[in-house]
Amino acid sequence: MSRQNYVFTSESVSEGHPDKLCDRISDAVLDAFIKEEPEARVAAETFATTNRVVIGGEVGLSDKDKLHEYMGRIEDIARACIKDIGYEQEKFHYATCEITNLLHEQSAHIAQGVDAKDNKDEGAGDQGIMFGFATDETPELMPAPLHYAHAILRRLAEVRKDGTEPTLRPDAKSQLSVRYENGKPVGVTSIVLSTQHRDQSQTSADIRDIVEPYIREVLPQGWITDDTEWWVNPTGTFVIGGPDGDAGLTGRKIIVDTYGGAAPHGGGAFSGKDPTKVDRSAAYVARYLAKNVVASGMAKKCTIQLSYAIGVSKPLSIYCDTFGTSEVPDAEIERAIGQIMDLTPRGIRQHLQLNKPIYERTAAYGHFGRAPEADGGFSWENIDLVDKLKSAV
C-alpha cells in the first residue's frame, strides 16, 4: 500500500519565465503554420537571452511559396508574444530585442517515416514513451501541489496585466509543499513565491504584502495555518528578470507542463511540436485516457503509458497502473483502452481534433487540468469516453 501521510512539493513558473517565453514563441509559430495548413509539420525551438531571441528548427507546408511567405512573419509573431507577456525593460523589450529566424524546411528523411503512402498508415513522428495521469484529489483530476502552484501565478498575472498591481513584473516562480493525510491533500506546510518587481526599494516584506491576499484567495479554505512557512522573494531584490536575468530555452519546464513530479514524464517536451509528434499528441491522449478512467469512478488514481516507434502507426505497448485503487484489473483497463480508442497518430489527432491552432495557450500554467474550450482547445480534458470505458471492461 502506498503512503497515506506525507508532504509533496511541486513548482510552477509564470508566462514571463524565460523558458516559458520560449515555449510561447515556439507554440505561436506552430499555430501560425497550422492555421495556414492543418497538416503543417513544425518542430520549432526558441532561445532567449539579453536583448536577443533565436528561433530554429524545421517546418513544412505542401505549398512551398506559402512556406517562404510565412517565414517572413516569424519576427512579428515573436514580438507579439513578448509584448503580450509584458516585457518592456531596457535589456529585453518587445520592440527592440534582436530576433533571428533560423527555421528551415523539414528533412525529407524524417518526412518519409511519418507520411502516409503506398497503403501504409501515417507513422509516429519519433520513437518514445509518453505518460498520462489523473487523480481525484482536485475537481480537475490533477495533483493538488501543481494545480494550486499554477493557480497562484495565473492570478498574479491577471492582476499585473489589468493594472491592479502595477509594480509586479512578468518573471515569477511558485512552489507549494502540500500535506497529505489519509492520501488526501489537507494543507500547505510551505509557500515559496519569487516574483520580479519594479523598484529596487521594494523589500521581500513589501512583495509579500502584495501577493499574500491573492495566494490566500486561490488556495482552499483552511490550507494556510499559523504553521505555514512563507518564503516570498527570499533572496531579496528581483528587479532584473526574464531573459535579461537568465537565458530561456524551449522545452526546459516539462515537469511544470505535466504533473509537477507526481507522475512519470516521457522523454520529450511539447511546445513547438505539431501533433504528428507523439511526444505531444500521445501525451495528450494518455492524459485523456487516464482522466476518463478516474472520472468513470473505476479508479481514484491512474497512470497510462504509451510507447511508439518512428514510422510505425500503432503503439508498441499500453500500460495502466491504478495504484491499487481500482476493483477492475489494470490489464482489463489496458485491453479496453486498445479496444475503444484508435491510438495511431492520425487516430489521436482526429479524435482530439488536434490539427487546429490551439497550442499557444498551452505554453504557460500547464497543459493539463484546464477546461476544454469551444474551439477545440484542451480537448484532451474532456471526459466523454466514460461510458465506452465502462462498457468495455
GIUR-V932057 format. One record per residue. SS is DSSP state (helix for helix, strand for strand, loop for the rest). NEAR is the number of other ideal C-beta (glycine too) atoms within 8 Angstrom. D_CENTER is the distance of its C-alpha to the mean C-alpha in whole Angstrom. Layout:
ss = {SS & SS}
near = {NEAR & NEAR}
d_center = {D_CENTER & D_CENTER}
This chain:
ss = {loop & loop & loop & loop & loop & strand & strand & strand & strand & strand & strand & strand & strand & loop & loop & loop & loop & helix & helix & helix & helix & helix & helix & helix & helix & helix & helix & helix & helix & helix & helix & helix & helix & helix & helix & helix & loop & loop & loop & loop & strand & strand & strand & strand & strand & strand & strand & strand & strand & loop & loop & strand & strand & strand & strand & strand & strand & strand & strand & strand & loop & loop & loop & helix & helix & helix & helix & helix & helix & helix & helix & loop & loop & helix & helix & helix & helix & helix & helix & helix & helix & helix & helix & helix & helix & loop & loop & strand & strand & loop & loop & strand & strand & loop & loop & loop & loop & strand & strand & strand & strand & strand & strand & strand & strand & loop & loop & helix & helix & helix & helix & helix & helix & helix & loop & loop & strand & loop & loop & strand & loop & loop & loop & strand & loop & loop & loop & strand & strand & strand & strand & strand & strand & strand & strand & loop & loop & loop & loop & loop & loop & loop & loop & helix & helix & helix & helix & helix & helix & helix & helix & helix & helix & helix & helix & helix & helix & helix & helix & helix & helix & loop & loop & loop & loop & loop & loop & strand & strand & strand & strand & strand & strand & strand & strand & strand & strand & strand & strand & strand & strand & loop & loop & strand & strand & strand & strand & strand & strand & strand & strand & strand & strand & strand & strand & strand & strand & loop & loop & loop & loop & loop & loop & helix & helix & helix & helix & helix & helix & helix & helix & helix & helix & helix & helix & helix & helix & helix & loop & loop & loop & loop & loop & loop & loop & loop & loop & loop & strand & strand & strand & strand & loop & loop & loop & loop & loop & loop & loop & loop & loop & helix & helix & helix & loop & loop & loop & strand & strand & loop & loop & loop & loop & helix & helix & helix & helix & loop & loop & loop & loop & loop & loop & loop & loop & loop & loop & loop & loop & loop & loop & loop & strand & loop & loop & loop & loop & helix & helix & helix & helix & helix & helix & helix & helix & helix & helix & helix & helix & helix & helix & helix & helix & helix & helix & loop & loop & loop & loop & loop & strand & strand & strand & strand & strand & strand & strand & strand & loop & strand & loop & loop & loop & loop & loop & loop & strand & strand & strand & strand & strand & loop & loop & loop & loop & loop & loop & loop & loop & helix & helix & helix & helix & helix & helix & helix & helix & helix & helix & helix & loop & loop & loop & loop & helix & helix & helix & helix & helix & helix & helix & helix & loop & loop & loop & loop & loop & loop & loop & helix & helix & helix & loop & loop & loop & loop & loop & loop & loop & loop & loop & loop & loop & loop & loop & loop & loop & loop & helix & helix & helix & loop & loop & loop & loop & helix & helix & helix & helix & helix & helix & helix & loop}
near = {3 & 6 & 4 & 9 & 6 & 7 & 8 & 11 & 11 & 15 & 12 & 16 & 13 & 15 & 13 & 16 & 14 & 14 & 13 & 15 & 19 & 17 & 17 & 15 & 18 & 17 & 14 & 13 & 17 & 17 & 12 & 12 & 14 & 15 & 6 & 9 & 10 & 6 & 6 & 12 & 13 & 15 & 12 & 16 & 13 & 18 & 13 & 15 & 9 & 7 & 10 & 11 & 14 & 10 & 18 & 10 & 13 & 12 & 18 & 11 & 13 & 5 & 7 & 6 & 6 & 10 & 12 & 8 & 8 & 13 & 10 & 7 & 9 & 13 & 9 & 7 & 12 & 15 & 11 & 10 & 13 & 14 & 11 & 6 & 11 & 10 & 13 & 7 & 9 & 4 & 7 & 13 & 11 & 10 & 7 & 5 & 11 & 6 & 12 & 8 & 8 & 8 & 12 & 7 & 7 & 10 & 7 & 6 & 6 & 10 & 11 & 8 & 10 & 14 & 7 & 6 & 4 & 3 & 2 & 6 & 7 & 10 & 12 & 15 & 13 & 10 & 7 & 12 & 8 & 15 & 14 & 16 & 16 & 14 & 13 & 8 & 8 & 12 & 3 & 8 & 11 & 14 & 15 & 10 & 15 & 17 & 12 & 13 & 15 & 12 & 10 & 16 & 16 & 9 & 11 & 15 & 13 & 8 & 11 & 13 & 7 & 6 & 5 & 6 & 9 & 7 & 9 & 13 & 15 & 14 & 13 & 16 & 13 & 13 & 13 & 15 & 12 & 16 & 11 & 13 & 8 & 6 & 6 & 7 & 11 & 7 & 11 & 12 & 10 & 12 & 15 & 12 & 14 & 10 & 15 & 14 & 12 & 8 & 7 & 5 & 4 & 10 & 7 & 9 & 6 & 8 & 13 & 11 & 7 & 9 & 12 & 10 & 6 & 11 & 12 & 8 & 7 & 9 & 11 & 5 & 3 & 6 & 12 & 10 & 7 & 3 & 5 & 12 & 7 & 8 & 8 & 13 & 13 & 8 & 6 & 7 & 7 & 12 & 10 & 6 & 12 & 17 & 14 & 11 & 9 & 7 & 8 & 16 & 12 & 15 & 13 & 9 & 11 & 11 & 10 & 11 & 11 & 14 & 12 & 13 & 9 & 11 & 10 & 7 & 8 & 11 & 5 & 13 & 11 & 12 & 16 & 16 & 15 & 12 & 12 & 12 & 12 & 16 & 16 & 12 & 15 & 18 & 16 & 15 & 16 & 14 & 16 & 15 & 13 & 14 & 14 & 13 & 17 & 16 & 10 & 9 & 4 & 14 & 12 & 9 & 12 & 18 & 15 & 16 & 13 & 16 & 11 & 15 & 8 & 11 & 8 & 9 & 9 & 6 & 9 & 7 & 7 & 11 & 9 & 14 & 7 & 16 & 10 & 6 & 8 & 13 & 3 & 10 & 6 & 10 & 7 & 9 & 18 & 11 & 9 & 11 & 14 & 9 & 7 & 9 & 11 & 8 & 13 & 10 & 17 & 11 & 10 & 17 & 13 & 8 & 9 & 12 & 9 & 12 & 8 & 10 & 9 & 13 & 11 & 11 & 6 & 12 & 12 & 9 & 8 & 13 & 10 & 10 & 11 & 12 & 5 & 8 & 8 & 3 & 6 & 9 & 11 & 10 & 12 & 11 & 14 & 8 & 8 & 5 & 12 & 10 & 6 & 8 & 16 & 9 & 6 & 9 & 9}
d_center = {30 & 27 & 28 & 28 & 28 & 26 & 24 & 20 & 18 & 14 & 13 & 10 & 11 & 12 & 11 & 14 & 14 & 15 & 12 & 10 & 13 & 13 & 9 & 10 & 14 & 13 & 11 & 14 & 16 & 15 & 15 & 19 & 20 & 19 & 20 & 24 & 23 & 21 & 22 & 21 & 20 & 17 & 16 & 16 & 15 & 16 & 18 & 19 & 22 & 25 & 26 & 24 & 21 & 21 & 20 & 20 & 20 & 21 & 21 & 24 & 25 & 29 & 30 & 31 & 32 & 29 & 27 & 29 & 29 & 25 & 26 & 27 & 25 & 22 & 24 & 24 & 20 & 19 & 21 & 20 & 17 & 18 & 21 & 18 & 17 & 20 & 21 & 25 & 26 & 29 & 28 & 24 & 25 & 24 & 27 & 28 & 26 & 27 & 24 & 25 & 24 & 25 & 23 & 25 & 26 & 24 & 27 & 29 & 29 & 25 & 26 & 29 & 27 & 24 & 27 & 29 & 32 & 36 & 35 & 32 & 29 & 25 & 24 & 21 & 20 & 20 & 20 & 18 & 17 & 14 & 13 & 12 & 13 & 15 & 17 & 20 & 20 & 18 & 18 & 15 & 15 & 13 & 14 & 16 & 15 & 11 & 12 & 15 & 13 & 11 & 14 & 16 & 14 & 13 & 17 & 18 & 17 & 19 & 22 & 22 & 21 & 24 & 26 & 27 & 26 & 27 & 27 & 23 & 22 & 18 & 17 & 16 & 15 & 16 & 16 & 18 & 20 & 21 & 24 & 25 & 28 & 29 & 25 & 24 & 23 & 25 & 25 & 24 & 26 & 24 & 22 & 21 & 20 & 20 & 20 & 22 & 25 & 28 & 31 & 32 & 35 & 32 & 32 & 29 & 31 & 31 & 27 & 27 & 30 & 27 & 24 & 25 & 26 & 23 & 21 & 24 & 23 & 20 & 21 & 23 & 27 & 29 & 26 & 27 & 30 & 33 & 32 & 28 & 28 & 26 & 25 & 25 & 25 & 27 & 28 & 29 & 29 & 25 & 26 & 25 & 22 & 19 & 20 & 23 & 23 & 21 & 19 & 16 & 14 & 12 & 10 & 11 & 8 & 7 & 8 & 7 & 3 & 6 & 9 & 10 & 13 & 14 & 14 & 14 & 12 & 13 & 14 & 12 & 9 & 7 & 8 & 11 & 12 & 14 & 14 & 17 & 15 & 15 & 12 & 10 & 12 & 14 & 10 & 10 & 14 & 14 & 12 & 14 & 17 & 16 & 16 & 19 & 21 & 20 & 21 & 24 & 26 & 26 & 24 & 23 & 20 & 19 & 17 & 17 & 18 & 18 & 20 & 21 & 23 & 23 & 26 & 26 & 25 & 25 & 23 & 25 & 24 & 22 & 22 & 22 & 22 & 23 & 24 & 28 & 27 & 28 & 31 & 30 & 30 & 27 & 29 & 30 & 26 & 25 & 28 & 27 & 24 & 25 & 28 & 26 & 23 & 23 & 21 & 22 & 20 & 22 & 22 & 18 & 18 & 21 & 20 & 16 & 18 & 15 & 17 & 17 & 15 & 12 & 10 & 10 & 9 & 6 & 6 & 6 & 7 & 4 & 3 & 7 & 10 & 10 & 13 & 14 & 16 & 19 & 18 & 16 & 13 & 11 & 14 & 12 & 13 & 16 & 19 & 22 & 22 & 24 & 27 & 27 & 26 & 29 & 31 & 30 & 31}
